[in-house]
Amino acid sequence: MEKQFQEQETFTKEINKVIIIFLRLKKMAQNRPESEAEYILKEVKALYKNPVILWAGGKDSGTTLHLCKQIWGKVPFPVMFIDTIFKFRETYEFMDRIAKAWDLNYIVCKNKEAINKNVSPKTYSVFECCNLLKTTPLKNAIKEYKFDAVIVSIRWDEEGVRGKEEYFSKRDDPPHMRVHPLMNWSLQDVWRYIRKYKVPYNPLYDRVEHENLVYKSIGCWHCTKPVPKDSLSERAGRAQDKQDLMEDLRKRGYM
């Protein structure tokens, strides 16, 4: 009973700290979005003993890494890549180059058991594939490295379910805090930041196919295709059955 009370007291203190952060963030809403994101990252460093940043070679997580460099001169947290083995060649090459150039504490995690079973969207459903190749190794890594906070670079305008998220979201399986420093950013904010600070980004974003098709969102090559330049949906090129299942995936711990 005493242990339960102590756990509840600890949780209450943590929530109170988060509430204070929320109130401060409201005051910053009219400022440049990087001010808000920088504040959240600083609070993560102050509040948590062992945070990690998830990175998949895209523009959003790359922006988060650069924000850390802007604050501290380097990325002070471990940076973790959940490798499905199905990323584009350009993505792997870009990530390897940046990991070395920025001297990242770079962790690559895979679900080797699933990979050995040839799990892919061709042999399993998209839901099962994402769950086995992304969610499962993420959960295993959180347990193995004892991460208490996971920084994920999702945005409100990126996808419907992700838009329902908050800056700080407590997770129980396994226990950790999910943190979203770019939650209040738009797609335009991200590209504005990248251009302003000349942030390196995945060269696939610049590729044009058949004169009018571009990559607006980049994931595994099975589930990513270029879309018309004037497409209004950022994730129109991603597997749509996955988008339909996003809420269930996120309930299981997906990014």
Secondary structure, DSSP 8 states (H G I E B T S, - for coil): -HHHHHHHHHHHHHHHHHHHHHHHHHHTTTS-HHHHHHHHHHHHHHH-SSEEEE--SSHHHHHHHHHHHHHHSS--S-EEEE--S-B-HHHHHHHHHHHHHTT--EEEE--HHHHHTT-STTTS-HHHHHIIIIIHHHHHHHHHHT-SEEE----TTT-TTGGG--SEEEEETTEEEEE-TTTT--HHHHHHHHHHHT----GGGG-EETTTEE-SS--BGGGB--EETT-S-TTTTB-HHHHHTHHHHHHTT--
